[in-house]
Amino acid sequence: MTGSASVPSAAARPAVELGVVLAIAVAALGYFVDVFDILLYSVVRVVSLRDLGVPAAEQLSTGLSLLNWQNAGLVLGGVLFGLYGDRAGRRAVLFGSILLYSLANLANAFVGSVDAYRACRFIAGLGLAGELGAGVTLVAELMPARIRGYGTAIIASMGLCGGLVAPLVAGLPWRTAYVVGAVAGLSLLILRLAVQESGIFKALARTEVARGKLLLLFGSRARVWRYFRAFLTGLPIWFAVGILISFAPEVGKGLGVSGPVAVPKALFMMYVGFVVGDIGSGLLSQALRSRRKVMLLDLALLAVVVGLMLGLRGMTADQYVWLCLPLGIASGYWVLFVTAAAEQFGTNLRATVATSLPNLVRGAIIPMGMGFKALIGPLGIRGSALAIGVACLAVAFLAMLGTPETFDRDLDYLET
């Protein structure tokens, strides 16, 4: 809260600390479910489409279509849940998002057509959109600035383990895999009953200050540029996940990789690296007392790894999969990216930004995928992937160079 707040009594401290620990645990498990489900589709894409009778020649285009609908749900849900989080509270978003996601996944287990599959992916995207941003916002507002990075590092470590578990369900029938996701979500809903609301938000809710309004966010050129600049810094992560991993079989074939690249294996290696990278980024930001420096280092490493993956010739499928490990490490600034975005905006817009921004970045895979597909004709798969990757990395570097440091920022302030 403010620097003049009184120090809590010894009797009060344990309850506060327990509340923070519980909030971190709930946010981390929510992110676990978030990542698990988003990547679950990549794992079961081929087998589920085959089971629904989609011809092999149409599986790439149909798969892109379903992914686009899921990401469209994420974009819309990010905006809606973000606004809701600044109006009704961070805790309210955590309840609504997991419930919507769980019901959509349960329905997904019983689809009988591509159209029904598409609808379920869209609704699941709507639900998943609220998880990471609301969780990071709640934890950031409950923790002191000097140790905030440790809380988000814990969220990253537990949450990104969902990326490790998703490939493990590849051996299950795809419908059963979706039921597993639904049950996990409903179990988490029960745990959230004990979570406390952010004190900073509760103080804001007692005032008449405007909050959770798009006009407030986009009513100032400086705020619009701040928001757009933060958006650009996250694009390379979802280029790596959405193109190089989700469509690893097609990309591998275009690169002349000997043997088919299995998405579950590539995904597993990517998220082993992602866990290492996100924990490392959080801890390094604490050591350097800087979000900005760490994100610039990650972008530089990511540029090197993408260059290797798309530049090497004569790779085997196993070599491609192993390169997914450093790809994940270099991409492991996702939670740090959301934290830095949250720190750049006041309490009355923080949930809107932190929830909508990562989902807009995820949704950017829609134009990325369209561009990737359109450029395959003139440039080939290698050239197309390289063009999209270079563009994402270039704009992210430029945006990051203009981003202010937020490590020590007190979050008890408002946008006016």
Backbone torsions as a table, in degrees:
resi	resn	phi	psi	omega
1	MET	NA	-126.1	-178.0
2	THR	-99.1	163.2	-178.4
3	GLY	-68.1	-18.6	-177.9
4	SER	-90.0	-0.5	-178.8
5	ALA	-62.4	142.9	-179.3
6	SER	-73.6	152.2	179.4
7	VAL	-74.0	130.0	-179.1
8	PRO	-64.6	152.5	178.9
9	SER	-68.7	163.1	-179.8
10	ALA	-60.0	-33.2	-178.9
11	ALA	-70.9	-30.3	-176.8
12	ALA	-82.7	-26.6	-174.4
13	ARG	-58.2	-46.4	-177.9
14	PRO	-58.3	-38.6	179.9
15	ALA	-65.1	-41.3	178.5
16	VAL	-63.5	-46.4	-178.9
17	GLU	-63.3	-40.4	178.5
18	LEU	-63.7	-39.0	178.6
19	GLY	-63.3	-40.2	179.1
20	VAL	-66.7	-44.4	179.0
21	VAL	-59.9	-43.6	179.7
22	LEU	-64.5	-40.4	178.9
23	ALA	-63.3	-41.3	178.1
24	ILE	-63.4	-44.3	-179.2
25	ALA	-62.2	-44.9	-178.4
26	VAL	-66.9	-42.3	178.2
27	ALA	-63.9	-40.2	-179.9
28	ALA	-65.2	-44.8	179.5
29	LEU	-68.0	-33.9	176.0
30	GLY	-64.6	-39.8	178.0
31	TYR	-69.7	-32.6	174.3
32	PHE	-56.7	-49.4	-179.8
33	VAL	-65.2	-39.9	178.9
34	ASP	-56.0	-56.2	-177.1
35	VAL	-66.8	-40.1	178.9
36	PHE	-55.0	-48.5	-174.8
37	ASP	-72.3	-41.3	-179.5
38	ILE	-60.1	-38.3	-178.9
39	LEU	-86.8	-19.1	177.3
40	LEU	-58.0	-40.1	179.6
41	TYR	-60.4	-41.7	178.3
42	SER	-61.7	-35.6	-178.1
43	VAL	-70.7	-41.9	-173.8
44	VAL	-100.1	2.9	-174.5
45	ARG	-52.8	-55.1	-173.7
46	VAL	-65.5	-49.8	-175.9
47	VAL	-67.1	-36.7	-179.2
48	SER	-69.7	-40.8	178.9
49	LEU	-68.2	-37.0	176.8
50	ARG	-63.8	-41.8	-179.7
51	ASP	-65.9	-29.9	178.5
52	LEU	-85.7	4.4	174.3
53	GLY	86.6	17.6	178.2
54	VAL	-78.0	124.6	179.5
55	PRO	-60.3	150.4	-177.7
56	ALA	-56.3	-37.6	-177.9
57	ALA	-67.4	-19.6	-177.3
58	GLU	-105.4	0.5	-174.2
59	GLN	-69.2	-33.6	178.5
60	LEU	-67.0	-49.0	-178.5
61	SER	-67.2	-40.0	177.8
62	THR	-66.9	-40.2	177.8
63	GLY	-61.8	-41.4	177.1
64	LEU	-63.9	-39.2	179.3
65	SER	-62.1	-46.9	179.4
66	LEU	-63.6	-40.9	178.7
67	LEU	-63.7	-39.2	178.7
68	ASN	-64.1	-39.1	178.6
69	TRP	-67.6	-39.0	176.7
70	GLN	-62.3	-44.2	-179.0
71	ASN	-71.5	-30.0	173.8
72	ALA	-63.8	-39.6	175.5
73	GLY	-62.2	-40.1	178.2
74	LEU	-62.8	-42.7	-179.3
75	VAL	-64.2	-51.1	-179.6
76	LEU	-63.3	-44.7	179.0
77	GLY	-63.3	-36.5	178.6
78	GLY	-60.6	-42.4	178.6
79	VAL	-68.3	-48.9	-176.3
80	LEU	-64.8	-47.7	-179.7
81	PHE	-69.9	-30.8	177.6
82	GLY	-64.4	-48.5	177.2
83	LEU	-60.6	-42.1	179.4
84	TYR	-62.6	-38.8	-179.4
85	GLY	-64.8	-32.2	177.7
86	ASP	-83.3	-16.4	179.3
87	ARG	-97.0	-48.0	-174.6
88	ALA	-101.9	-16.3	179.6
89	GLY	119.3	155.7	-178.7
90	ARG	-67.5	-37.2	-178.5
91	ARG	-63.2	-39.5	-179.0
92	ALA	-62.5	-37.8	178.9
93	VAL	-64.9	-40.7	-178.5
94	LEU	-62.2	-31.0	176.9
95	PHE	-75.2	-52.6	-175.5
96	GLY	-63.9	-39.5	-175.7
97	SER	-67.4	-44.8	-176.3
98	ILE	-70.8	-32.8	178.5
99	LEU	-66.9	-46.7	-179.9
100	LEU	-62.5	-43.8	179.0
101	TYR	-60.7	-45.8	-175.1
102	SER	-63.7	-43.0	-179.7
103	LEU	-66.8	-38.0	178.8
104	ALA	-65.9	-40.5	-179.6
105	ASN	-67.8	-37.7	178.0
106	LEU	-63.1	-42.3	177.6
107	ALA	-65.4	-34.7	-179.1
108	ASN	-60.5	-28.4	-179.2
109	ALA	-69.6	-13.8	-175.0
110	PHE	-118.5	13.2	-178.8
111	VAL	-67.6	149.8	178.8
112	GLY	-123.7	3.7	-179.3
113	SER	-149.4	163.9	177.7
114	VAL	-65.4	-36.5	179.6
115	ASP	-62.5	-43.8	177.8
116	ALA	-65.8	-39.2	176.9
117	TYR	-58.6	-45.5	-179.0
118	ARG	-61.3	-43.6	-179.9
119	ALA	-63.5	-42.2	180.0
120	CYS	-66.0	-39.5	178.1
121	ARG	-64.9	-38.2	178.8
122	PHE	-64.0	-46.8	-178.1
123	ILE	-67.9	-39.8	176.4
124	ALA	-61.5	-39.1	176.3
125	GLY	-61.1	-41.9	176.3
126	LEU	-55.7	-47.0	-178.6
127	GLY	-67.3	-45.2	-177.6
128	LEU	-63.6	-24.4	-173.9
129	ALA	-58.3	-29.1	-175.2
130	GLY	-83.7	-12.7	-168.7
131	GLU	-65.1	-64.6	-170.6
132	LEU	-66.4	-49.5	-175.9
133	GLY	-61.4	-45.4	-179.8
134	ALA	-65.9	-40.0	179.8
135	GLY	-64.8	-46.4	179.6
136	VAL	-65.3	-41.0	179.2
137	THR	-61.6	-46.5	-179.6
138	LEU	-60.7	-48.9	-178.2
139	VAL	-65.1	-42.3	-179.2
140	ALA	-61.9	-36.7	-178.7
141	GLU	-78.6	-22.6	179.2
142	LEU	-86.0	-21.1	-173.8
143	MET	-103.6	148.1	174.6
144	PRO	-63.6	148.7	-176.4
145	ALA	-56.6	-37.6	-172.9
146	ARG	-66.9	-21.5	-178.8
147	ILE	-123.2	11.9	-176.9
148	ARG	-57.7	-37.1	-178.0
149	GLY	-62.6	-30.5	178.4
150	TYR	-67.2	-39.1	178.6
151	GLY	-62.6	-44.8	-179.9
152	THR	-70.7	-28.9	176.0
153	ALA	-65.9	-37.3	177.3
154	ILE	-66.6	-42.6	176.3
155	ILE	-57.5	-44.2	-179.2
156	ALA	-62.6	-45.7	-175.1
157	SER	-63.8	-44.5	-178.8
158	MET	-76.5	-43.1	-177.7
159	GLY	-63.1	-46.5	-176.2
160	LEU	-72.8	-10.5	171.1
161	CYS	-62.8	-21.5	174.0
162	GLY	-58.9	-31.6	176.6
163	GLY	-70.1	-23.4	177.5
164	LEU	-82.8	-32.7	-178.2
165	VAL	-77.6	-34.6	-177.2
166	ALA	-53.2	-47.6	178.9
167	PRO	-64.8	-23.2	-178.0
168	LEU	-70.4	-21.1	179.3
169	VAL	-84.9	2.6	-179.7
170	ALA	-59.9	-25.9	179.8
171	GLY	-79.9	-10.7	178.5
172	LEU	-86.6	155.3	169.5
173	PRO	-56.9	140.3	-172.3
174	TRP	-61.1	-31.6	178.4
175	ARG	-68.7	-38.7	177.2
176	THR	-63.8	-37.3	179.7
177	ALA	-60.3	-39.9	178.2
178	TYR	-68.8	-34.4	175.7
179	VAL	-63.6	-39.7	177.9
180	VAL	-58.1	-44.3	178.6
181	GLY	-62.6	-40.5	-180.0
182	ALA	-65.2	-43.9	-179.7
183	VAL	-64.4	-40.9	178.3
184	ALA	-60.9	-41.7	179.9
185	GLY	-65.6	-44.2	-179.9
186	LEU	-66.4	-33.3	176.6
187	SER	-65.9	-39.5	179.6
188	LEU	-67.3	-33.1	178.7
189	LEU	-57.3	-40.8	-179.9
190	ILE	-65.6	-41.9	-179.3
191	LEU	-61.7	-31.0	-174.5
192	ARG	-73.0	-9.2	-179.7
193	LEU	-61.1	-26.3	-175.6
194	ALA	-93.5	0.3	-175.6
195	VAL	-76.8	137.5	178.6
196	GLN	-92.8	154.3	177.2
197	GLU	-79.7	155.8	176.4
198	SER	-63.6	132.1	178.0
199	GLY	-63.7	-35.7	178.5
200	ILE	-62.0	-42.5	179.2
201	PHE	-68.7	-41.0	-178.9
202	LYS	-60.5	-36.8	176.9
203	ALA	-66.7	-40.5	178.6
204	LEU	-64.1	-40.1	-176.5
205	ALA	-63.6	-21.1	-179.7
206	ARG	-84.5	-2.3	-179.1
207	THR	-106.3	175.8	177.7
208	GLU	-101.2	13.9	-178.8
209	VAL	-64.2	136.0	177.6
210	ALA	-63.1	135.6	180.0
211	ARG	-150.0	153.0	176.7
212	GLY	61.4	42.4	179.7
213	LYS	-124.4	130.8	-179.9
214	LEU	-63.7	-33.5	179.0
215	LEU	-63.6	-31.6	177.0
216	LEU	-68.9	-40.1	-179.9
217	LEU	-68.8	-45.0	-173.9
218	PHE	-99.9	10.0	180.0
219	GLY	-85.7	-0.7	-179.5
220	SER	-132.8	130.4	178.7
221	ARG	-59.7	-39.8	-178.9
222	ALA	-63.1	-41.0	179.1
223	ARG	-69.0	-40.4	178.3
224	VAL	-60.0	-45.5	-179.2
225	TRP	-66.8	-39.4	177.5
226	ARG	-59.4	-43.2	-179.4
227	TYR	-67.6	-47.0	-178.1
228	PHE	-65.9	-38.7	178.8
229	ARG	-62.7	-42.2	177.4
230	ALA	-64.4	-39.9	177.6
231	PHE	-56.8	-46.0	-176.6
232	LEU	-62.8	-32.4	-176.5
233	THR	-67.8	-20.1	-178.7
234	GLY	-93.6	-9.5	-173.9
235	LEU	-58.3	-42.2	-177.4
236	PRO	-60.2	-30.1	-179.6
237	ILE	-62.4	-45.3	-176.3
238	TRP	-84.7	-11.6	164.7
239	PHE	-66.9	-45.0	-179.4
240	ALA	-62.4	-47.9	-177.2
241	VAL	-72.4	-47.1	-171.1
242	GLY	-78.0	-27.8	-178.8
243	ILE	-107.5	-58.2	-172.9
244	LEU	-71.2	-24.8	-179.1
245	ILE	-104.4	-54.7	-176.3
246	SER	-59.3	-34.0	179.8
247	PHE	-115.1	37.0	179.1
248	ALA	-56.9	-40.4	179.0
249	PRO	-59.8	-43.9	-178.9
250	GLU	-71.9	-42.1	179.2
251	VAL	-64.7	-44.5	179.1
252	GLY	-59.1	-42.0	178.8
253	LYS	-63.0	-42.0	179.5
254	GLY	-67.9	-27.3	178.5
255	LEU	-84.3	-4.3	-178.7
256	GLY	79.2	23.0	178.2
257	VAL	-65.7	133.2	-179.6
258	SER	-79.3	119.2	-178.3
259	GLY	91.1	153.5	-179.5
260	PRO	-73.8	141.9	175.9
261	VAL	-90.3	121.4	-179.4
262	ALA	-83.7	123.2	-179.1
263	VAL	-58.1	-44.9	180.0
264	PRO	-56.6	-40.1	179.6
265	LYS	-68.5	-44.2	179.6
266	ALA	-62.9	-41.4	-179.8
267	LEU	-64.0	-42.9	-179.8
268	PHE	-61.8	-47.6	-180.0
269	MET	-64.7	-40.5	178.8
270	MET	-58.2	-43.7	-174.9
271	TYR	-84.0	-19.0	166.2
272	VAL	-61.7	-47.8	177.5
273	GLY	-64.3	-38.5	-179.6
274	PHE	-61.1	-43.0	177.7
275	VAL	-61.4	-48.2	179.3
276	VAL	-60.7	-45.8	-177.1
277	GLY	-66.1	-42.6	-177.3
278	ASP	-71.0	-39.1	175.0
279	ILE	-64.9	-46.3	-179.9
280	GLY	-60.4	-41.5	179.5
281	SER	-63.7	-42.3	179.1
282	GLY	-63.6	-45.7	-179.1
283	LEU	-69.5	-38.7	179.4
284	LEU	-66.8	-35.2	177.9
285	SER	-65.4	-33.1	175.3
286	GLN	-68.6	-42.8	-178.8
287	ALA	-66.6	-41.9	-179.0
288	LEU	-87.5	-8.6	-176.1
289	ARG	54.2	45.8	-176.7
290	SER	-156.7	129.4	170.0
291	ARG	-81.8	-42.3	-172.0
292	ARG	-60.5	-48.4	-177.6
293	LYS	-62.1	-41.3	-178.1
294	VAL	-66.8	-41.4	-179.5
295	MET	-66.9	-35.8	175.7
296	LEU	-65.6	-40.4	176.7
297	LEU	-62.2	-42.6	179.2
298	ASP	-64.0	-41.0	178.9
299	LEU	-63.8	-39.7	178.3
300	ALA	-63.7	-44.5	178.8
301	LEU	-64.7	-39.8	179.9
302	LEU	-63.5	-38.4	177.6
303	ALA	-61.0	-41.3	179.0
304	VAL	-64.2	-46.4	-177.1
305	VAL	-66.5	-43.1	177.8
306	VAL	-61.9	-39.9	177.0
307	GLY	-60.5	-40.9	178.5
308	LEU	-66.7	-46.6	-176.6
309	MET	-61.8	-39.6	-176.1
310	LEU	-94.2	-11.4	-177.8
311	GLY	-99.6	-29.1	-178.9
312	LEU	-69.4	146.1	179.5
313	ARG	-120.7	151.8	177.6
314	GLY	76.1	23.6	179.8
315	MET	-73.0	153.3	169.2
316	THR	-92.5	166.7	178.0
317	ALA	-60.9	-38.0	179.4
318	ASP	-65.0	-37.8	179.2
319	GLN	-66.7	-38.7	176.5
320	TYR	-61.4	-44.5	-179.6
321	VAL	-62.6	-42.1	-179.4
322	TRP	-66.2	-32.5	177.0
323	LEU	-68.1	-17.2	176.7
324	CYS	-68.4	-21.0	178.0
325	LEU	-66.1	-57.3	176.4
326	PRO	-65.1	-26.6	175.2
327	LEU	-60.8	-42.1	178.1
328	GLY	-67.6	-41.3	179.3
329	ILE	-60.0	-46.8	-178.4
330	ALA	-67.5	-29.9	179.6
331	SER	-83.8	-1.1	-172.0
332	GLY	-80.4	47.1	172.7
333	TYR	-120.5	20.7	-175.4
334	TRP	-61.9	-52.3	-179.8
335	VAL	-68.7	-35.7	176.3
336	LEU	-62.9	-38.9	176.9
337	PHE	-60.5	-45.6	179.5
338	VAL	-67.5	-40.5	178.8
339	THR	-61.7	-47.1	-180.0
340	ALA	-62.4	-37.8	177.7
341	ALA	-64.6	-44.1	179.3
342	ALA	-61.2	-38.2	-177.9
343	GLU	-70.7	-18.2	-177.2
344	GLN	-84.3	-6.8	-175.8
345	PHE	-128.7	152.3	-177.9
346	GLY	-71.4	168.0	-174.7
347	THR	-58.2	-33.3	-177.0
348	ASN	-78.7	-3.9	174.9
349	LEU	-132.1	0.6	-170.4
350	ARG	-63.8	-46.0	-179.6
351	ALA	-67.1	-37.3	177.3
352	THR	-57.9	-46.0	-178.6
353	VAL	-71.2	-51.2	-174.3
354	ALA	-66.2	-25.9	-179.7
355	THR	-91.2	-39.1	-178.3
356	SER	-77.2	-37.5	-172.5
357	LEU	-61.2	-52.3	180.0
358	PRO	-62.4	-29.6	179.6
359	ASN	-78.1	-30.1	171.4
360	LEU	-66.0	-37.9	176.7
361	VAL	-65.2	-44.4	175.6
362	ARG	-60.4	-41.0	179.8
363	GLY	-67.2	-19.9	178.9
364	ALA	-64.5	-13.3	176.4
365	ILE	-65.3	-19.8	177.6
366	ILE	-64.4	-59.0	176.1
367	PRO	-65.6	-32.3	176.4
368	MET	-60.5	-47.0	179.9
369	GLY	-63.4	-40.0	178.0
370	MET	-65.3	-42.6	178.2
371	GLY	-65.5	-42.3	178.0
372	PHE	-58.2	-46.8	-179.5
373	LYS	-65.6	-41.9	-177.6
374	ALA	-67.7	-33.4	-176.6
375	LEU	-86.0	-8.6	179.8
376	ILE	-61.5	-40.1	-179.8
377	GLY	-58.0	-58.9	-177.9
378	PRO	-76.6	-29.3	-172.7
379	LEU	-110.7	-15.2	-172.8
380	GLY	81.9	168.7	-177.6
381	ILE	-64.4	-42.8	-179.9
382	ARG	-61.2	-50.7	-177.6
383	GLY	-64.9	-37.7	179.5
384	SER	-65.0	-48.5	179.0
385	ALA	-62.7	-39.2	-179.8
386	LEU	-65.5	-41.1	-179.6
387	ALA	-63.7	-45.1	179.4
388	ILE	-65.8	-42.4	-179.1
389	GLY	-63.8	-44.2	179.8
390	VAL	-63.4	-42.0	179.7
391	ALA	-61.8	-45.2	-179.6
392	CYS	-63.4	-44.9	-178.6
393	LEU	-66.9	-39.6	-177.7
394	ALA	-63.8	-47.9	-178.4
395	VAL	-68.9	-31.5	178.6
396	ALA	-67.1	-43.0	177.6
397	PHE	-59.5	-48.9	-177.9
398	LEU	-62.4	-41.9	179.4
399	ALA	-65.5	-40.3	-177.5
400	MET	-67.6	-33.6	179.1
401	LEU	-63.8	-27.6	179.7
402	GLY	-96.6	5.2	-177.5
403	THR	-88.6	130.8	179.6
404	PRO	-74.4	159.3	176.2
405	GLU	-77.0	138.6	-177.5
406	THR	-125.9	8.2	-171.2
407	PHE	-54.1	-48.7	-174.4
408	ASP	-95.6	12.2	-172.7
409	ARG	-70.6	130.7	173.2
410	ASP	-74.6	128.7	-175.2
411	LEU	-87.7	0.5	-179.6
412	ASP	-87.8	70.3	177.4
413	TYR	-147.9	166.4	-174.0
414	LEU	-123.7	156.3	170.8
415	GLU	-93.8	129.4	-178.8
416	THR	-125.3	NA	NA
